[in-house]
Amino acid sequence: MLVLMLYGSMLILMLTRVAAPIGERPTGRVRREVPLGWRERLLLQRTNIYLLGIAMFLGGIGSWLSAPLAFAVVLGAWAIVALPARYILTDDGIGLNSVVFRRWSEFRAVEDARHGLRLVGREGQRDFPLVIAPDHRAAVRGELVRALTHPAGPARRKRPAAA
């Protein structure tokens, strides 16, 4: 029973990375949606996958993880990674699916990172790493820079008052 609770809780935590039941929906007009491919979703979940693998390895050595349960855990992890994930860039901020949403006012810059980009948080705010494929990186970087310099979207000209 404890084994089921261990692996079940690990899979639930893995699932909340991309599909939380209570999340923050993005607000504002959508500027761009960036879907994550298989490789990006694996990189997004890599810490969870490593920990799940270590727990399965220890369970195999300790003989408290049966083969059918190991197969079910691997299948569950694969199914979670297969769930669609995307970054949503809006006039107000950036979100990952409908799990997390951060406002542009929380960030001060965009930096290159090993597996994508990183939005650097202002004083007292955390950074927001983005796992972005190399072929999408330049376009997303440009959109992020525009969003940080003009967070309310492009300036709108006022129409002259009718006489």
TIGUNU-29475 format. One record per residue: x, y, z of N, C-alpha, C in turn; residue number from 1; residue in three letters. Coordinates in nm, 2 decimals, m for minus. Layout:
% TIGUNU-29475
R      nu      nv      nw     cau     cav     caw      cu      cv      cw   nr  rest
R       X       Y       Z       X       Y       Z       X       Y       Z  NUM   ala
...
END
This chain:
% TIGUNU-29475
R      nu      nv      nw     cau     cav     caw      cu      cv      cw   nr  rest
R    0.08   m0.12    0.00    0.00    0.00    0.00    0.09    0.13    0.00    1   met
R    0.19    0.13    0.08    0.28    0.24    0.08    0.35    0.26   m0.05    2   leu
R    0.38    0.15   m0.12    0.44    0.16   m0.25    0.35    0.23   m0.35    3   val
R    0.22    0.19   m0.35    0.13    0.26   m0.43    0.12    0.41   m0.40    4   leu
R    0.12    0.44   m0.28    0.11    0.58   m0.24    0.24    0.66   m0.28    5   met
R    0.35    0.60   m0.27    0.48    0.66   m0.31    0.47    0.69   m0.46    6   leu
R    0.45    0.59   m0.54    0.45    0.61   m0.69    0.33    0.69   m0.74    7   tyr
R    0.22    0.67   m0.67    0.10    0.75   m0.71    0.12    0.90   m0.68    8   gly
R    0.18    0.93   m0.57    0.21    1.08   m0.53    0.31    1.13   m0.63    9   ser
R    0.41    1.05   m0.67    0.51    1.10   m0.76    0.45    1.13   m0.90   10   met
R    0.36    1.05   m0.94    0.29    1.07   m1.07    0.20    1.19   m1.06   11   leu
R    0.13    1.21   m0.95    0.04    1.32   m0.93    0.12    1.45   m0.93   12   ile
R    0.24    1.46   m0.86    0.32    1.58   m0.87    0.37    1.60   m1.01   13   leu
R    0.40    1.50   m1.08    0.45    1.51   m1.22    0.33    1.57   m1.30   14   met
R    0.21    1.53   m1.28    0.10    1.57   m1.36    0.07    1.72   m1.33   15   leu
R    0.09    1.77   m1.20    0.06    1.91   m1.17    0.15    2.00   m1.24   16   thr
R    0.26    1.96   m1.30    0.35    2.05   m1.38    0.28    2.10   m1.50   17   arg
R    0.19    2.01   m1.56    0.13    2.05   m1.69   m0.02    2.06   m1.69   18   val
R   m0.09    2.00   m1.58   m0.23    2.00   m1.58   m0.29    2.00   m1.44   19   ala
R   m0.27    2.12   m1.37   m0.32    2.13   m1.24   m0.47    2.16   m1.24   20   ala
R   m0.54    2.10   m1.14   m0.69    2.12   m1.14   m0.72    2.26   m1.10   21   pro
R   m0.64    2.32   m1.02   m0.66    2.46   m0.98   m0.54    2.54   m1.03   22   ile
R   m0.55    2.61   m1.14   m0.44    2.68   m1.19   m0.48    2.83   m1.22   23   gly
R   m0.39    2.90   m1.27   m0.42    3.04   m1.30   m0.43    3.06   m1.46   24   glu
R   m0.54    3.09   m1.50   m0.56    3.10   m1.65   m0.50    3.23   m1.70   25   arg
R   m0.44    3.23   m1.81   m0.38    3.35   m1.87   m0.49    3.46   m1.90   26   pro
R   m0.45    3.58   m1.87   m0.54    3.69   m1.89   m0.49    3.78   m2.00   27   thr
R   m0.57    3.86   m2.07   m0.52    3.95   m2.18   m0.54    3.88   m2.31   28   gly
R   m0.51    3.96   m2.41   m0.51    3.92   m2.55   m0.39    3.83   m2.58   29   arg
R   m0.41    3.72   m2.64   m0.31    3.62   m2.67   m0.22    3.68   m2.78   30   val
R   m0.09    3.69   m2.76    0.01    3.74   m2.86    0.06    3.62   m2.94   31   arg
R    0.09    3.51   m2.87    0.15    3.39   m2.93    0.13    3.27   m2.84   32   arg
R    0.12    3.16   m2.90    0.12    3.03   m2.83    0.24    2.95   m2.88   33   glu
R    0.31    2.89   m2.79    0.43    2.82   m2.83    0.41    2.67   m2.78   34   val
R    0.38    2.58   m2.87    0.36    2.44   m2.83    0.49    2.38   m2.80   35   pro
R    0.50    2.29   m2.70    0.62    2.22   m2.67    0.62    2.08   m2.74   36   leu
R    0.73    2.05   m2.80    0.74    1.92   m2.86    0.78    1.81   m2.76   37   gly
R    0.79    1.69   m2.81    0.82    1.58   m2.72    0.95    1.61   m2.64   38   trp
R    1.06    1.65   m2.71    1.18    1.68   m2.64    1.17    1.79   m2.53   39   arg
R    1.10    1.89   m2.56    1.08    2.00   m2.46    1.00    1.95   m2.34   40   glu
R    0.90    1.87   m2.37    0.82    1.82   m2.26    0.90    1.73   m2.17   41   arg
R    0.99    1.65   m2.23    1.08    1.56   m2.15    1.17    1.65   m2.07   42   leu
R    1.23    1.76   m2.13    1.31    1.85   m2.05    1.24    1.92   m1.94   43   leu
R    1.11    1.95   m1.96    1.03    2.02   m1.86    1.01    1.92   m1.74   44   leu
R    1.00    1.79   m1.77    0.97    1.70   m1.66    1.10    1.62   m1.62   45   gln
R    1.22    1.66   m1.66    1.33    1.58   m1.64    1.36    1.55   m1.49   46   arg
R    1.34    1.65   m1.40    1.37    1.62   m1.26    1.27    1.52   m1.21   47   thr
R    1.14    1.53   m1.24    1.05    1.43   m1.20    1.08    1.29   m1.26   48   asn
R    1.12    1.28   m1.38    1.16    1.16   m1.44    1.28    1.09   m1.37   49   ile
R    1.38    1.18   m1.34    1.50    1.13   m1.27    1.46    1.07   m1.14   50   tyr
R    1.38    1.14   m1.06    1.34    1.10   m0.93    1.25    0.97   m0.93   51   leu
R    1.17    0.96   m1.03    1.09    0.84   m1.05    1.18    0.72   m1.09   52   leu
R    1.27    0.75   m1.17    1.37    0.64   m1.21    1.45    0.59   m1.09   53   gly
R    1.49    0.69   m1.00    1.57    0.65   m0.88    1.48    0.57   m0.79   54   ile
R    1.36    0.61   m0.77    1.27    0.54   m0.68    1.24    0.40   m0.74   55   ala
R    1.22    0.39   m0.87    1.20    0.26   m0.93    1.32    0.17   m0.92   56   met
R    1.44    0.22   m0.93    1.57    0.15   m0.92    1.58    0.09   m0.78   57   phe
R    1.55    0.18   m0.68    1.56    0.14   m0.54    1.45    0.03   m0.51   58   leu
R    1.33    0.05   m0.57    1.23   m0.05   m0.55    1.26   m0.18   m0.61   59   gly
R    1.33   m0.18   m0.72    1.38   m0.31   m0.78    1.48   m0.38   m0.70   60   gly
R    1.58   m0.30   m0.65    1.68   m0.35   m0.56    1.63   m0.41   m0.44   61   ile
R    1.53   m0.33   m0.38    1.48   m0.37   m0.25    1.37   m0.48   m0.26   62   gly
R    1.33   m0.51   m0.38    1.23   m0.61   m0.41    1.09   m0.58   m0.36   63   ser
R    1.06   m0.45   m0.35    0.93   m0.40   m0.31    0.85   m0.34   m0.43   64   trp
R    0.91   m0.35   m0.55    0.84   m0.30   m0.67    0.82   m0.42   m0.76   65   leu
R    0.70   m0.45   m0.78    0.67   m0.57   m0.87    0.68   m0.52   m1.02   66   ser
R    0.70   m0.61   m1.11    0.71   m0.58   m1.25    0.58   m0.52   m1.30   67   ala
R    0.46   m0.57   m1.27    0.34   m0.50   m1.32    0.33   m0.35   m1.27   68   pro
R    0.36   m0.33   m1.15    0.36   m0.19   m1.10    0.46   m0.11   m1.16   69   leu
R    0.58   m0.16   m1.19    0.68   m0.08   m1.26    0.64   m0.05   m1.40   70   ala
R    0.57   m0.14   m1.46    0.52   m0.11   m1.60    0.41   m0.01   m1.59   71   phe
R    0.33   m0.01   m1.49    0.22    0.09   m1.48    0.28    0.23   m1.45   72   ala
R    0.38    0.23   m1.37    0.44    0.36   m1.34    0.51    0.42   m1.47   73   val
R    0.58    0.34   m1.54    0.64    0.39   m1.66    0.54    0.43   m1.76   74   val
R    0.43    0.36   m1.78    0.32    0.39   m1.87    0.26    0.52   m1.82   75   leu
R    0.24    0.54   m1.69    0.18    0.66   m1.64    0.27    0.78   m1.66   76   gly
R    0.40    0.77   m1.64    0.49    0.88   m1.67    0.49    0.91   m1.82   77   ala
R    0.49    0.81   m1.90    0.49    0.83   m2.05    0.36    0.91   m2.09   78   trp
R    0.25    0.87   m2.03    0.12    0.94   m2.06    0.12    1.08   m2.02   79   ala
R    0.18    1.11   m1.90    0.19    1.25   m1.85    0.28    1.33   m1.95   80   ile
R    0.39    1.28   m1.99    0.48    1.35   m2.08    0.41    1.37   m2.21   81   val
R    0.32    1.28   m2.25    0.25    1.29   m2.38    0.14    1.40   m2.38   82   ala
R    0.11    1.45   m2.26    0.00    1.55   m2.26    0.05    1.68   m2.32   83   leu
R   m0.03    1.74   m2.40    0.01    1.87   m2.47    0.05    1.98   m2.37   84   pro
R    0.15    2.05   m2.40    0.19    2.16   m2.32    0.23    2.28   m2.41   85   ala
R    0.20    2.40   m2.36    0.23    2.52   m2.44    0.25    2.64   m2.35   86   arg
R    0.33    2.73   m2.40    0.35    2.86   m2.33    0.25    2.95   m2.40   87   tyr
R    0.18    3.03   m2.32    0.09    3.13   m2.38    0.13    3.27   m2.34   88   ile
R    0.17    3.35   m2.44    0.21    3.48   m2.42    0.10    3.58   m2.45   89   leu
R    0.06    3.66   m2.35   m0.05    3.75   m2.37    0.00    3.89   m2.34   90   thr
R   m0.09    3.99   m2.36   m0.06    4.13   m2.33   m0.02    4.14   m2.18   91   asp
R   m0.08    4.06   m2.09   m0.06    4.07   m1.95    0.06    4.00   m1.89   92   asp
R    0.09    3.88   m1.96    0.20    3.80   m1.90    0.22    3.67   m1.98   93   gly
R    0.28    3.57   m1.92    0.31    3.45   m1.98    0.26    3.33   m1.89   94   ile
R    0.21    3.23   m1.95    0.17    3.11   m1.87    0.21    2.98   m1.94   95   gly
R    0.21    2.88   m1.86    0.23    2.74   m1.90    0.10    2.67   m1.89   96   leu
R    0.04    2.63   m2.00   m0.09    2.57   m2.00   m0.18    2.66   m1.92   97   asn
R   m0.26    2.61   m1.83   m0.34    2.69   m1.74   m0.30    2.66   m1.60   98   ser
R   m0.17    2.63   m1.58   m0.11    2.59   m1.45   m0.05    2.71   m1.38   99   val
R    0.03    2.79   m1.45    0.10    2.90   m1.39    0.09    3.02   m1.49  100   val
R    0.07    3.14   m1.43    0.07    3.26   m1.51    0.14    3.37   m1.43  101   phe
R    0.24    3.43   m1.50    0.32    3.54   m1.44    0.31    3.66   m1.52  102   arg
R    0.30    3.78   m1.46    0.28    3.91   m1.53    0.41    3.96   m1.57  103   arg
R    0.41    4.04   m1.68    0.53    4.10   m1.74    0.60    4.19   m1.64  104   trp
R    0.53    4.25   m1.55    0.58    4.34   m1.45    0.67    4.27   m1.35  105   ser
R    0.67    4.14   m1.35    0.75    4.06   m1.25    0.89    4.04   m1.31  106   glu
R    0.92    4.07   m1.43    1.04    4.04   m1.50    1.11    4.16   m1.54  107   phe
R    1.25    4.15   m1.55    1.33    4.27   m1.60    1.41    4.24   m1.72  108   arg
R    1.43    4.11   m1.76    1.51    4.08   m1.88    1.49    3.94   m1.93  109   ala
R    1.54    3.91   m2.05    1.54    3.78   m2.10    1.68    3.74   m2.12  110   val
R    1.71    3.61   m2.08    1.85    3.56   m2.10    1.84    3.43   m2.17  111   glu
R    1.95    3.39   m2.24    1.96    3.26   m2.30    1.99    3.16   m2.19  112   asp
R    1.93    3.04   m2.20    1.96    2.94   m2.10    2.00    2.81   m2.18  113   ala
R    2.04    2.71   m2.11    2.09    2.59   m2.17    1.99    2.52   m2.26  114   arg
R    1.87    2.51   m2.21    1.76    2.45   m2.29    1.65    2.54   m2.34  115   his
R    1.68    2.67   m2.34    1.58    2.76   m2.39    1.61    2.90   m2.35  116   gly
R    1.51    2.97   m2.28    1.53    3.10   m2.24    1.49    3.11   m2.09  117   leu
R    1.53    3.23   m2.03    1.49    3.25   m1.89    1.45    3.39   m1.88  118   arg
R    1.33    3.41   m1.82    1.29    3.54   m1.79    1.34    3.57   m1.65  119   leu
R    1.42    3.68   m1.64    1.49    3.71   m1.51    1.39    3.80   m1.43  120   val
R    1.37    3.75   m1.31    1.27    3.82   m1.22    1.33    3.95   m1.16  121   gly
R    1.24    4.04   m1.13    1.28    4.17   m1.06    1.31    4.13   m0.92  122   arg
R    1.36    4.23   m0.85    1.39    4.21   m0.71    1.27    4.15   m0.63  123   glu
R    1.30    4.04   m0.56    1.19    3.97   m0.49    1.11    3.87   m0.57  124   gly
R    1.13    3.86   m0.70    1.06    3.77   m0.78    1.15    3.66   m0.84  125   gln
R    1.10    3.54   m0.86    1.18    3.43   m0.91    1.19    3.44   m1.06  126   arg
R    1.29    3.38   m1.11    1.31    3.37   m1.26    1.20    3.27   m1.31  127   asp
R    1.18    3.27   m1.44    1.08    3.18   m1.51    1.15    3.12   m1.62  128   phe
R    1.20    2.99   m1.61    1.27    2.93   m1.72    1.17    2.88   m1.82  129   pro
R    1.21    2.89   m1.95    1.12    2.84   m2.06    1.20    2.74   m2.14  130   leu
R    1.15    2.62   m2.16    1.21    2.52   m2.24    1.16    2.54   m2.38  131   val
R    1.25    2.59   m2.47    1.21    2.63   m2.60    1.30    2.56   m2.70  132   ile
R    1.25    2.50   m2.81    1.33    2.44   m2.91    1.42    2.54   m2.98  133   ala
R    1.54    2.51   m3.02    1.62    2.60   m3.09    1.56    2.67   m3.21  134   pro
R    1.48    2.60   m3.29    1.42    2.66   m3.41    1.31    2.77   m3.37  135   asp
R    1.26    2.77   m3.25    1.16    2.86   m3.21    1.22    2.97   m3.12  136   his
R    1.34    2.95   m3.08    1.40    3.04   m2.97    1.41    3.19   m3.02  137   arg
R    1.45    3.22   m3.14    1.47    3.35   m3.18    1.34    3.43   m3.19  138   ala
R    1.24    3.36   m3.24    1.10    3.43   m3.25    1.04    3.45   m3.12  139   ala
R    1.06    3.36   m3.03    1.00    3.37   m2.89    1.08    3.48   m2.82  140   val
R    1.21    3.48   m2.83    1.29    3.58   m2.77    1.25    3.72   m2.81  141   arg
R    1.23    3.74   m2.94    1.18    3.87   m2.99    1.05    3.91   m2.93  142   gly
R    0.96    3.82   m2.92    0.83    3.84   m2.86    0.84    3.88   m2.71  143   glu
R    0.93    3.81   m2.64    0.95    3.83   m2.50    1.01    3.97   m2.48  144   leu
R    1.10    4.01   m2.56    1.17    4.14   m2.55    1.06    4.25   m2.57  145   val
R    0.98    4.23   m2.68    0.87    4.33   m2.70    0.78    4.34   m2.59  146   arg
R    0.74    4.22   m2.53    0.65    4.22   m2.42    0.70    4.29   m2.30  147   ala
R    0.83    4.28   m2.27    0.89    4.34   m2.15    0.91    4.49   m2.17  148   leu
R    0.94    4.53   m2.30    0.95    4.68   m2.32    0.82    4.75   m2.34  149   thr
R    0.72    4.68   m2.39    0.58    4.73   m2.41    0.48    4.63   m2.35  150   his
R    0.47    4.62   m2.22    0.39    4.52   m2.16    0.24    4.53   m2.19  151   pro
R    0.19    4.65   m2.23    0.05    4.66   m2.26    0.02    4.64   m2.40  152   ala
R    0.12    4.60   m2.48    0.10    4.57   m2.62    0.14    4.70   m2.70  153   gly
R    0.12    4.69   m2.83    0.16    4.81   m2.91    0.08    4.93   m2.87  154   pro
R    0.15    5.04   m2.88    0.08    5.17   m2.84   m0.03    5.19   m2.95  155   ala
R   m0.14    5.23   m2.90   m0.26    5.26   m2.99   m0.27    5.41   m3.01  156   arg
R   m0.29    5.45   m3.13   m0.30    5.60   m3.15   m0.45    5.63   m3.12  157   arg
R   m0.46    5.75   m3.06   m0.60    5.80   m3.04   m0.65    5.86   m3.16  158   lys
R   m0.78    5.84   m3.19   m0.84    5.90   m3.30   m0.87    6.04   m3.27  159   arg
R   m0.86    6.13   m3.37   m0.89    6.27   m3.35   m1.04    6.28   m3.32  160   pro
R   m1.07    6.37   m3.23   m1.21    6.40   m3.20   m1.29    6.45   m3.32  161   ala
R   m1.41    6.40   m3.34   m1.49    6.44   m3.45   m1.55    6.58   m3.41  162   ala
R   m1.55    6.67   m3.51   m1.60    6.80   m3.49   m1.75    6.82   m3.53  163   ala
END
